[in-house]
Amino acid sequence: MKTLPTKAEILAWIAEHPGTAAKRDIAKAFGIKGAARIDLKRLLKELEEDGAIERRRRSFRDPTKLPPVAMLTILAPDRDGDIFARPVEWQGEGPVPRVLFRPRKGDAAVGEGDRVLARITEVADEDHGYEAALIRKLGTNPHRILGIFRKGAEGGRIVPIDKGADLEWMVAPGATLDARDGELVEAEQSGPKARMGLPRARIVERLGDPAAPRAVSLIAIHQHGIPDDFPDDAIAEADGATPAALGDREDLRHLPFVTIDPADARDHDDACFAHPDEDAKNEGGHIVWVAIADVAHYVTPQSALDREARRRGNSTYFPDRVVPMLPERLSGDLCSLHEGVVRPVIAVWMKLDSKGRKVSHRFTRAMIRSVASLNYSEVQEARDGRPNDRCATLMEEVIAPLYAAYEATKAARAMRQPLDLDLPERKIEIGEDGHVKSVAFRDRFDAHRLIEEFMILANVAAAEELIRLRRPLLFRVHEEPSPEKLDALREVAEASGFTLAKGQVLKTAHLNRLLAQAEGSEFDELLNITTLRSMQQAYYHPANLGHFGLALTSYAHFTSPIRRYSDLIVHRALILAHGWGRDGLSQRDIEDLEDTATHISETERRSMAAERDTSDRYLAAYLADRVGNEFAGRISGIARFGCFVRLDETGADGLIPIRTLGREFFHYDASAQTLTGADSGLVIGIGQRVTVRLAEAVPVTGGLMLELLEIEGQGRPGGASARRGKRVMRRAGADKAKTAKLSRKAERRRR
């Protein structure tokens, strides 16, 4: 018979395998079978009673785990000169973990008693279980500068790149970080503000060539005026925040909530849990819980944090960094639903019938403990029958019920018919050297759709709840396409051989039928892109004007208060409506709702423009070494000065200038979105397949210049086919649509 392991061996194994610590996993690891399982159960029970482990539903875990971001107190250096730290927030019953603080070059100096916000990594070392890297010192908030370093005899100067910033900064000889003349650098103020002369700074990071990839997002941040430096009073409030107490909150810590996010997510603001409805009157129904971080508890109306969050409006995401709406102490720590950590939430309980329709809902201010921080890929792998160690113990109780509820919502979605666009999302991966490592299209799993569907249900519930209680809020509004944009879409559809009904109230179902007609054809991507371009831009408003794209009459953003100010407003409205505390929607909030809606709609557009510019620059840098190479693509836009091509490989957009298409004149038709050669009869239109050569890539501007080689498999203009007068057709339907259009114009003139 296999010898029973010691308690020390069990604890060591659990520490090494935190995601596979069910009793059966422990038994399998030590080869324990039959009656010996009873002895193992006894040992685990004794360890649990001693506080060495804790039971998490059907698995065990070490209760002394620290979250990935934590606040630490710096201890005095030991006799070897090593700096250790103690976690400020400690909820475990075991001994306080020993954390080795590892300062990096350029980090602010720390001393005994200093409090820091640090990123935590678990290690297997003899004298400590964690290592910490500085995010920033708490209670300090030095001014940051981005600029070009100009080397001098005594140190040098920094010329800021901010628009309108004409004040230079002095850098002492020992604070240059060996930066070269002309380098882009990031610096912070050193010492007190000078009464006379230039202020002083020390360089904290060298970013190299201003045109290099590492500098791209920082330049976009400053060019678009995105605030990336938190005021001192906001930092002070964040640093002074303490974990929320249970108080009057509903205790939901016994429910196995999980977060499911991208693998590189740094914060977790939503968690889910589902189970079959046991109500006999709702046979085949489901109960779905969605819990959202209670940001309103920490960010109260008219506070310094609130003023700064409103000013930013939202977080801005770049391939290499995030400009958060809230300081890291909140966004990555106190408000983030980390695995195994107790966190405050506003949660909604939703009853779904067997067809996935929401029958009822209930909101509560509660406390949860997420049992796992999962990513989309591993959850989908588990669903497909290949669970990893982390998911294996969660399959029966957590993952399977979530998918069962999601399958039911598919029927409700099919009845509602939201706009069903198929446009892949591009992912730019940045390497440690700051250069683009790869460009690909994100995989799209049912795990993504599952979370999206539950978030939509929760957002609808929030809007309906506040409408029922007659409380003001911010709605997410999406109006239907304008008649002009709809006519343009209809012309492209007809030219491609499809139809979009006219003379009736437009519904998303009509557009979905058009997209279904084109699915699998050569015009699939064309119709998806053109339909997207016909849509109005969504925005925020205090009036309920509906959401056309989602086919919903009432919709509000509730599920992302860490990164969207609109959601924080909705949270406060729920707090006020239910009388949950004094941190609800204030009278000032209510009076400013319309101004707030306009402002955060603008900040959202600002972030989108900065993110788009940054992606364009990264792609141009990525392709700069491939100038002269040939690429396949599709015409994605037509303008008087040329046509735009979306490259298949990367999704990057480049321009074919009209001057490069030959000596003939090209007629531009804005309504039909075509360029037609006066001599050759060549018709260039959206959706055509092309082969192009990359002529120029400019990382500073993000511009790509292309040369047309082939269109629809035939030679470029000016080649043999064009000289013979051979006409490249978009499709027979294009000529018919053009003739019909001219006939309509002639008929109108006769009238």
N, C-alpha and C positions, 0 to 999 in steps of 0.2 A: 504494500500500500504506500502511496506517495506520502512523504513526511509533510505535516502541516507547516506552512511558513510561519515565521515569527511575526510579531506585530510590526517590528522595524522593517522587515522585508515587504510586508503589505503596504506600509506607508510609503516606502521607496518606490514601489511599483505604481501606486496611485499617482504620485508626484510626476513620474515619467510618462504616464498615460492618462492625462486628465479627461480626455474625451471618451475613454472606453473603460469606465470604472464601475460598471454594473457588477453585481455579485457573480453572475455567470461568466463575465469576462475575467474576473479575478480567479475564479475556479479553473477556468480553461488555462490561464497563464501558468498556474502552479500545478496543473495536472490533477486537480482534486475531483474525485468522482464518488458517486454513491453516498454512503452514510457519512463520509468525511465532510460533505457539504454542510451537515448540521454543525460540526465543529467550526467550520469556516464562518457560518452565520453567527455563532457565538462570539468568535473573535471580532467580527465586524461590529457587533452590538457593543462589545466592551470598548472598542475604539471610539465608537460614536458617543457612548456615555462619558468617556474621558475627554471628549472635545477634540480628539485628534482628527476626526473626519466628521462630515455631516452628510445626511441623506438628502439627495435631491431627487425626489420622486423615486425612480427605480435605479438610481445610480448614486455613487459616493464621490465626494470631492474634498480636496483639502480646503478648509474654510479660510486659510491664511493667504489666499491669492490676492494680489494687488491688481487694480485695474490698469489698463495701458497708459493712462495719464493720471498722475496723482500729485497732490501737494505734499512737499517734504520739508522737514526742518533739518538744516545742516548741523551736524555735530562737529566737535573739535577733531582736528586731525589726530590719527593714532600715532604710535611711536615710529611707524614706518612711513609716515607722511600721507597715508591714504585718507580720503575724506569719506565718511559714511553719513547717512541721513536716516531720519525716522519719519514714517508716514504720519501726517497730521490726522487724516480720517482713517480710523482702523475699526472695522466691525467684527473682526474675527475674535474668537475666544482663546485662541492659542497665543504663543509669544509673538510680539511685534516683529515683523520681518526685518532682516538686516539688509540695507540697501547701500551698495557702493556707488558713490557719485563720481562720474568720470567727466571732468571738465575737458572741453575741446578748445582748440586754438580760436581765439576771438570771442570766447564766452566772457560774460561779465564775471568779475571776481566775486567769490562768495566767502563768507566767514561764519564762524559758529553762531548759531541762533537765527541766521537768515532763513527766510521761507522762500522756496522756489517751486515753480510749476515744472514738472519733469516728465519725460516720456520713459516708461518703465519697460524693461526687458527681463524676463525670467532667465536665470542662468543656473548651471549646476556647478557650484564652487564650494570648497570646504568651509569657508567662513562667511559666505553671504549667498542669498538666494536670488537677489535682483541687482541689476545695474541701472543707473539713471543717467539720462542725458538732459541737459538744461533746455527748457523751452524759453523761460525767462525768470528773472528774479521777481518775486511778488513785492509790491509796494514801490517798484521803480518802473518808470515808463519813459526812457530817454527818447528824445526827438530823433526820427530817422530821416536820412537824406539819401537820395539817389542822384548820382551825377557823374561827371567825367573828371578824373583825377589829372591835375596838371602838376608835374613834378617840379620842385624848386630846389634851391641850394639848401634851404632849411625846411625839410619836409615837403610841403606842397599845399595846393589848394584844391577844393572840390567845386566844380561849376555845376549847380543843380540843373536837371533837365526839365523840371517843372515849368510849365508855361507861366510867364510873369514873375518867376523867382530870379531876381537879378543879384541877390546877395550871395557872395561866395563864402566858403568855410575854410578856415585855416586848419592844417593837419601838421602836428608836430612830427619831428623826425622819427620818433619811436612808435608812432601810431599809424604808419602808412601801410603796414602789413606787406611791405615790399612791393606795393602796387607800381606798375609801369605807367609812364606818361601816356595819356590818351585812353586808359582803361576805364570801363564803366565800373563803378564801385558803389557799395552800399555802406553808409557810415551812420554813426549815432553821435549825438552831442556829447562832448566830454567837458566836465566841469560846469560851473554855473554860467548863466547867460552873461555875456560881456556887456558892460555899460558903454564901452567905447571900443572901436575897432571891430574887426571881423570875429564872429563866433568861432569856437573851436570844436573840432570833431575828431573822432578816431574811426578808421576804416574797420569794419567788421566782416566784410566779404568782398572779394575781388570777383567781378563778373566777366572780366575779359573784354574782348572786342564788343563795342556797343551793338554790332550787327550779329553777334553770336547768339545761338539759341538760348543760352541761359538768361540773357538779358531781355528776351522777347516779351515775356509776360509783365515784367516790371515796367517796361516802356509803355505797354498798353494800359497798365494801371494808372500811370501818371498822365498819359495823353488823354484818357477819357475821364480824368478827374474822379477816379474811384478812391474813396477814403481808405487808406491802409494803415493809419497811425491812430490808435485809440487815445482819446484825451485822458489826462491823468486822473480826473475824477471818476471816469467810467472804469478805469483799471482798478482804482481804489475800491469801488463798490464791488467789482467782481472778486477781488482778492479777499474782501471782507465777508463774502458769502459763506454760509455754513450749510451742511446737508439738512434737508427738510426732515422734520419729525412726522411721525404717523398722525398724531393729533386726532382730528375728526375725520381723517381720510378713511375710505373703505380699504380694508386690508386684503389685497389680492396677491400677496406674496406666495400663496400656496399654488397658484395657477402657473403652469409651465409655459409662460410667454417666451417667444424667441424673436430675435431680430434677424431679418434677411436683407442683406445689402450687397453692393458690389464688393469684391475682394479687397479693394484699396480704400474702402470707406473709413473716414477718421472719426465720424460721429454717428450715433445711432439714435434717431429721434422717434422711431415707431417700432412697436412690437405687436405681434399677433398671437392669437390662440383660438382654436376652434374645436368644437365637439358636436356630435349628433344631438339634436333636440329630443329630450325625453318626454316631451308633451305629446300625449296620444292624439291630441287634436291637430298636431302639426306633423303628421307621419311623413318621414323622409326629409324633414327639415333639419336645419343646422343652426347652431349658435356660434357667432363670430365675435370675438373680442378684438378691438384695436385700441392699443394704449399709446398715447403720445406724450412726449416729455413735457412736464409742466414748467415751461419757461416763464410763465407769468408769475410764478412764485418768487423768482429771482429778479425779474425785470419788471419793476412796478411803474405805474403811470407817472410821467414827468420826472423820473429819476435820470441821473446822468447816463446810465445804461440805456434807458428808454430813448432819450434824445439821440444818442449815437446810433442805436439800432434803426430808428426811424430815418435818420439822415442817410444811412447806408441802404435801407430798404430791403436788402437781400444779400446773401453771400454770392460771391463771384468765383467761378471755377475755371481754372486754367490747367493745361496738361501737367504742369510742374508745381503748382501751388494753389492754395485757396485763400481768398480774401474773405474772412468770415464776417457775418453780421454781428456776432457776439465774441468777446474775448475768449481765449482758449480755456481759461479757468471754468467757463460755463459750457462753451460749445463742445469741448473735448473731454470734459470732466463731469461737473455736477449735473448738467442737463443730459448727458449722453447715457443711454440705457445699456451700459456695459454688462457683460456676462457676470452673473453672480453678485452684482452690486445692487443694493436697495436704492430705488430711485422714485421720486414723485411723478405722477402722470395725471392727465385727464383722459379717461377711458370711455369708450362707448361699447355697450353690449347690444348686439343686433340679432334679431330672430329672423331667419330666412326660411321661406317655404321650400318645398321640394324642387321648385322651378327657379330658385335663387332670388326670388323677389323679397325685398325687405318688408316684413310684416309689422315689426315694431322695433323700437330702440330705447335705450336708457343711457344717460350720461352720468358719470360719477368722477369725483376727485379722489384719487386712490394712491396706493403705494404698491409697486411690483418689484420682483427680482427676476430678471431675464435668466433663463437657464442655459442659453447658448447664443453666441453671436455667429450666425451662419452667413455664408455668401451664396449667391444665386447658383453658381456652378455646382457646388457640392450638394445643394438641396435637390437640383435637377438630377444629378447623378444618383442620388439616393432614391428618388422617385422612379428612375429608370432601372432600378434593381441593383445598383452598384454603390451602396452606402459606404462612406468611409467610417473610420472609427468614431468620429464625432457624431455622425448622424445615426449610426446603427442603433444606439440606445434610445433614440428619439422617434424612430419610425412609427411605431404602433400608436403612441400616445399623442404625438405632436404633428409630425409631417403628414402622415396619411389623412388625419381629419382635416387638415388645412386644404389638401388637394381635393378631398371629397366635397367640401364646401365650395371650392373654386369651380369644380365641375358643374355644380348646380347653378352657379351664377352665369355660366355660359348660355343657358337657356334664356335667362332674363336679358342678357346683353343682346342676344339674337333678336328678341322682340323689340328692344329699344332701338337697335340699329345706329349706334354711334358711328361717326366717320371712321372707316377702316383703311387708313393709309398704310402702305407698305414701303417705308423709307428707312433703310438700315442706318444705324448710328455709328459714326466713325470714332475710333479710339486712337489717340496719339500717345505712345508710350515713350517717356523720357528716361534715358540712361543716367547713371550716376555722374557722368561727365557733362550733363546738361544738353547733350545732343539727342536728336530723335533716334530712338532705338528701333521702333517699328511703327507702321501705320496699318491698321486693319479695321474691319468692321466688327462691332460688338456682336457676340452671339446673343440671340434672343430666345429665351427659354420660357416654358410655361411658368417657371418660378417667378420671372419678371411680371408676367401677366397676372399671376395670383396676387402679388402684392399690390399691383396697380388697381386691380378690381376691388380689393378690400379698402384701399385708400379712397377710391371714388365713393364707395358705399358710406364710409365714415364722413367724407366731405358733404355728401348729400344729407346725411343725418344731422350734421351740424347746422346746415342752412335751414332745414325743416324745423329743427328744434327752436331756433331763434325766431323764425317766422311765427311759429305757434305761440311762443311766449312774448311776441311783439317787442322784441329787443332789436336795437340798431346793430348793423354789422356791415362788413365789406363782402360783397358778392364777387365771384369770379365770373366775368361777363365775356361771352363770345358771340358776336352778332353774325347773322348770315351774310353771304357774299353780296357785294353791291351788284346792281344790274349790269354795270359795265364789265366787271370781272367775270360775271357769269356768262355774258355773251362771248367773251374771249375764250373761256373754257369750252363753250358749246362749239365754237368755230374749230378749235383744235380737235375736239372729239369727232366732228363731222369730217374734217380733213383726214382723220385717221381711220375713217370707215365705221364710226360708232355714232350713237345717238344719245342725246340728253334731252329729255322731254321739256317742252316749253308750255307756257300758259297755265301753270299750276303753282301752288304754294310749294316752294322748294323744301325738301326734307333730306336729311342725310341718307335716307334709304335710296333716293334717286341717284345720289353720287356713288353710293356703294354698288348699285347696279351697273353704273358706267365702269367703275373700277373692276368689277367682276367680268364684264365683257372683254376688257383688255388683258386680264390676267393670263400670263403665259404667252402672250403675243409679243411681237417686237415693239409694241407701243405701251407695254406695261409700265415701264419706268416713266415714260413721257406723260402718261395720264396721271400718275401719282404726283409727279412734280408739278404739273400744271394745276391739278386740283388743290395742292397745298398753296400754291401762289395765288389762287383765287380767294383764299380764306382771309377774313379780317383778322387783325391781331387782337388777341385776348387782352383784357385790362380789368382793373378793379373799379367798383362803383358801389355807393350805398344803396342804389336802387336795384331791384331784381329784374334784370333784363334777359335772363336765361342764358344757357350755354348751348349754342347751335352744334358745335362739333361733337359734344358728348350726348346730344339729344336729351338734355335735362332742363327742366323748367326752373329748378333751384339748385344752385351750386356755390359753395364757398370753400376756401382753402383753410383747412384745419390741421393737416397732418405733418407740417414741417415748420414748426415755430422756431427751431434753431436757425433756420436759414431764410425764412420769409417773415417780414413784419406783418403782412396781411393775416397770417395764421395766428400771430400773437394777439392781434385785435379780436379775432374770433374767439380765442381762448378767454380773453377778458370778458367778452360779451356773455359767454357761457357761465363764467364765475358770477357775474352780476345777476344774470337771470335766475340762477339757482341759489343765490345767497351763500356762496361757499367761502367768502372772505372779503376783506377790504381791498384786495388787489385786483378787483374787477375793472370793467370799463368805466373810466372817469367821465365827468361832465365835459371836461376839456377834450377828451378823446372823441366824444359824441359830436361836439361842436366842430371839431376839425376833420370829421370823417371824409368829407368831399375833397378837402385839400390833401389829406393823407392818401386817398385813393389816386389822385392825379400824380402826386409825388412818387409813390412807389411803383406806379405804372411806368413812369419815366426812368426810375432807377433800374427797373427790370430791363428796359430797352437798352439802357446804357451798358449794363453787364453783358447782354447778348452781343452788342457791337464789339465790346472789348474782347470777349471770348472768341468771336468770329475772326477778328483781326489777328489775334494771337495764333489761332489755328492756321490761318493763311500764311503767316510768317514762318511758323514751324515747318509747314509743308514745303514752302519755297526753299528753306534751308536744307530740308531732307532731300529735295530733288536737285539742288544746285550742282551736285557732282554727276548728275546724269543728263546734263545739257547735251543735246545731239541725239539722244535716244528716242526711239519711236514708242508710242503708247496708243492703246485703243481707248476709245471713249464715246461719248454721246453728246450731241448738241443740247445744252441746257438753257441757253438764253440767246435772244437775238436783239441787237441794238443797231442804230444807224451806223455806228463806227466799226462793227464787226460782230462776231458771234462767240459765245462762251461755250466751252467744252468741259464736261465733267469726266475726269479720267477714271477708268474702271478700277485700276489698281489701288489708288489712294483716296478717291473721292474728291481730289483737289480740283478746283475750277481754274481754267486758264483762258486767255483771250486769243482769238485769231483775228488780228486787225484786218479791216476790210481792204487796206492798201496792199496786203500780201496775197489777195485772191486773184490778182491779174489786172490787166489794164482796162477791162470792160467796166461799165457802170453797173452798179447793183441798186435795184429799186427796193426800198425798205417799206414794208407793210406792217405797221404797228399792230393793227387789229388781228391780222392773220399770223403775226410773228414769223415773217419770212423775209429773206433777201433773195431777189431774183435777178440773175444776170441778163443784161440787156441784149447781149450778143449770143451767148451760149444757151440761154434759156434755163440755166442751172437754178434750181430752187433749193435754198438752204433753209431748213426749218427745225424747230425743236423736236428732239427725239431721234434724229438721224444718227446712224452709226458712222463713226469717222476713225481714221488713223491719222495721228498727228506726230510731228517731231517737236521736242522741247527746244525752243530757240533761246530762251532766256529765263532765268529764275533769280529774283531779287529778294533776298531774305528781309532786307530793311523795310520794304513796302509790302512784301507778301505777294508780289505780282509774278504771274507766269505768262510768258509769251509763247504762243504755239504757231506752228506752220502746218497748214492742211496738206496731207499727202493723198488720202483717199476719202471718198464720201459714198456710203452705201456700197463699198467694194469697188468703186470705179475711180479712175485717176483724178487728180486735183485739177482745178481750172487752169487753163493754159497748157495742159498736157495734150496728148494725142486725141483723146476723146472729145475735148472741148473744141479743138481745131476742126474736127470733122463735123462739129455742130451737133454732136450727140447730147441729148438732154437727160440729165439725171433726175428721175422722178421721185418725189416723196412717196406718192401712192396715187393710184387713179382717183381716189376720192378727193385728193387735194385740188385737182383741176376742176372737178365738179363743184366743190365748195367755192372755189374762186369765181367760177362762172355764175353760180347762183348769187354770190355776193354782189357782183357787178350788175346783174339783172335787177336786184333789189334797189341798188342805188339809182339805176336808170329809171325805174318805176317811180321812185320818190321824186325825182326831178320832174317827171312828166306831170305829177300831181301838183 
